[in-house]
Amino acid sequence: MEKEQIIIQKQTEVLPLRTDIPQIKVSAESLDEDLPDTLWIDFDYGEDKEKGIKSAGPETYVISPITEQNLFSDKYMNCTGTVGIGRDKISGKEISFISHQDPDYFINKGQE
């Protein structure tokens, strides 16, 4: 019996890094001064209905609203993060959301 050969074609197109986006070198404490238009997704605080941030409580998960604003979250010690980036169909402007979650919260279904 002959073995099937599987050929994997590697992608050869290289996309350049965007140089027009400045590197963020700020802490959450200096965020308001350094980047005033940035929405801080605070994992320790949790939900903030005024800002549209959803959560199941402090240190569980936080999900930002879909927005044109710059987004920021810190303290990813044992957490995972997800960033979704796209373009608004009507305005054509870049939009995004960010989530910050503790995997243990989902694995153990929120039980201590």
C-alpha positions in Angstrom: 0.0 0.0 0.0 1.4 3.4 -1.0 1.5 6.2 1.4 -0.2 9.4 0.4 2.1 12.4 0.1 0.8 15.6 1.6 2.2 18.8 0.2 2.0 21.9 2.4 2.5 25.1 0.5 3.9 27.9 2.5 2.6 31.4 2.2 5.4 33.5 0.6 3.7 36.9 0.7 5.2 39.1 3.5 3.1 41.9 4.8 5.1 44.9 6.1 4.7 46.1 9.6 2.7 49.4 10.0 5.2 52.1 11.0 2.5 54.7 11.4 1.3 53.2 14.7 3.4 54.4 17.7 4.4 51.9 20.3 2.5 52.3 23.5 5.0 52.9 26.4 2.6 53.9 29.1 1.2 52.4 32.3 -2.5 52.4 33.2 -1.8 55.0 35.8 -0.5 57.5 33.2 -3.0 56.5 30.5 -5.3 59.5 30.9 -2.4 62.0 30.5 -0.4 60.1 27.8 -3.3 58.8 25.6 -6.5 60.7 26.5 -8.6 59.1 23.7 -7.8 55.6 24.8 -10.3 53.3 26.5 -8.8 51.4 29.4 -10.3 47.9 29.8 -9.7 47.4 33.6 -9.6 43.6 34.4 -9.6 44.4 38.2 -12.6 46.7 38.1 -15.0 44.7 35.8 -18.1 46.0 34.2 -18.5 49.7 33.4 -22.0 50.3 31.9 -21.2 54.0 31.2 -18.2 53.0 29.0 -20.0 50.0 27.5 -17.6 47.5 29.1 -19.2 44.1 29.9 -18.0 41.7 32.6 -19.1 39.0 35.0 -17.3 40.8 37.8 -13.8 41.8 38.9 -11.0 39.4 37.6 -13.3 37.2 35.5 -13.4 38.7 32.1 -14.0 42.1 30.5 -15.1 42.9 26.9 -14.9 46.4 25.4 -17.6 47.8 23.2 -16.9 47.8 19.4 -15.4 51.2 18.9 -13.1 53.5 16.9 -11.3 54.4 20.1 -7.8 53.1 20.9 -8.1 50.3 23.5 -5.8 49.3 26.3 -5.6 46.5 28.9 -2.8 45.4 31.2 -1.9 42.8 33.8 -2.0 39.7 31.5 -0.1 37.6 34.1 -2.1 34.4 33.7 -4.8 35.8 31.4 -5.6 35.6 27.7 -6.7 38.4 25.5 -8.5 38.7 22.2 -8.5 41.6 19.8 -11.0 41.9 16.9 -10.2 44.4 14.2 -12.3 45.4 11.3 -13.8 48.2 9.2 -17.2 49.7 9.6 -19.3 48.9 6.5 -21.0 52.3 6.5 -18.3 54.7 7.5 -15.3 52.7 6.4 -13.4 53.6 9.6 -11.3 51.1 11.5 -13.2 49.5 14.5 -12.1 47.0 17.1 -12.9 45.4 20.4 -10.7 43.8 23.1 -11.4 41.1 25.7 -9.3 40.2 28.7 -10.1 37.0 30.5 -8.9 34.6 33.2 -9.0 31.1 31.6 -9.5 29.5 35.1 -12.8 31.3 35.3 -14.1 29.6 32.2 -12.5 26.2 32.9 -14.0 26.0 36.4 -17.2 27.8 35.4 -16.7 30.6 37.8 -16.5 28.3 40.8 -13.8 28.8 43.5 
